[in-house]
Amino acid sequence: MANNIEKRVEELLKPIIEKMNYDLYDIIYEKEGKNFYLRIFIDKPEGIDINDCEKVNNEINDILDEADYIKEQYFLEVSSPGVERLLRKEKHFQSQIGNDISIKLFKPINKQKELIGTLVEYNKDELTIKVSDETIKINSKDIAVAKTIFNW
């Protein structure tokens, strides 16, 4: 259900957000405790600040209410994807080829459920990362969470 809502909301909002000169990085609809959240992640080359979030929020709020895709009461959050970003879409992975990423797995590979390495290749079915001197292919279905790594 959440995935369908995310897709419909993305189709609705992407042209509006892009017209405002932002990139629609991702949309996540999820339940936390008893509350539902619709999280809209926006980006632009020079980064996002609170004013950007407020501007987009004000622009899309009525549009979402009018579309009425979500029947439950929910909280709308507009924010930056942050420095350590979730990688959920093909475009996210493609943009990180050559960079270090962190992957948490549903089942262990080489007795490890978390791998950190350089993303070498990606397609929708599998990705390849290099961990130390070892190249590891991972089925996309086995990935619980993938994200970028920011070296502080």
N, C-alpha and C positions, 0 to 999 in steps of 0.2 A: 504494500500500500504506500509506504513512504517513498519508495523509488518512483512510483507513478506520479505522486504529488510533486516530487522534486523535478521530474522531467516536464510536467505541465507548467509549473511555476517558472522554470528556466526558459521555456519557449515564450511565455508571456513577458517576462522581465528583461531578457537578454537585449532585445532591440532598444528598449527604453534606457537601460543602464549604459549601453554602448553609445547611444545618442548623447548621453551626459559626459562622454569621454572617460568612462571607466571600463575595466575588464570585469566581466562576471566570472570570478574564479571558480566558485562552487556554490551549491545550495544543499543544505542538509535539513531534513525534517525528521525530528526525533522526539521521543518521549523520555523525559528525565523525571523520575518519581511520578507524581500525578500530573505533571505539566507537560504540554507539548510546546516545542520550539521550532520556528522556521528561521534558520540561520542563513543569511545571505552574505557571502564573502566577496568583496570587491577589491580591485587593485588598480594601480596605475604606476607607470615607471618611477615616478618620484616618491611613491609611497602614499599611504592613506592616513588621514588624521580624523579627528572627531567631527570636524565640519563636513568632511566628505560623507561620512556615515549618516549624519543628520540630513544632509541634502538628499541622498538617495532614499533614506527612510521616508522623508516627507513626500517624495515623488511617487513612491511605489505603494504606500499604505492604502490609499483609496482604490487603486487599481486592483490590489489583492482582495480587498473587501468586495468590490464589484464582481470580480471573477468568481468568488465564492467556491474555490476549489477545496478548501479545507473546512470541514463541517464542525470539527472540535474547536473549542476556544484554544488559542495559541498565543505565544509571545513571539513578536517579530524582533530579530536582532540583525543589525547590519554592521559588519566589521571587516577589518583587514584579515587576510588569511594568516598573518603573523610571519615570523622569521622561520619557524619550523612548521612547514605546511604539510597538511595531509595530501597524499597523492592518491586520488581516487579515479581519475579519468585518464584516458589515453594522452590527452594534451599535457597533463601534469607530468606523466612519466617521460614523455618525449622531451619535454623541456629540461629534464634533469639528467639526460644521458651525458656521461663524463663526470658527473658529480657524485658525492657520497650521499647515500640514503640509509635509512634504518627500516628494517622490515621485521614485523612480528608475524609469526606463522601459526596456523592452526595446529600443525603437527611438526615435530622436529625434523630438521635436516642436519645430518652429522651430529646428532644429539643436542642441537641448539634450536631454540624456538625464536631467538632474536638474532638477526644478522645485520652487520653494518659493513657496507662495502660500496664500491663504485659501480654505478649503473652503467652497463656496457651496451645492452640491447633491450628493446621492449617491443612486444606486440600484444594484442589483446589476450592471447592465450598463455604467454609466458614471458618472463624477463630473465636477463642474465646479469649477475653482479660478480664483481671480482673482490674477493675477501682475501687479503694478504696476497699469496701467489696462486690461490685456487679460484677457478671460474666455476660458478654455480648457476645452474638453470633452475628456475622456480616457476611452478605452475601458478598462474594468476589466481586460481580458485583456492590455493593454499595460503594466500596472504590475508591475514586478519587486519593488519594496519601497516601502511607504508607512509613514511614522511621524510621530508628533507632534513638535513642536519646543518645547524649553524654552529660553526666553530667559534666559540667565545674567546 
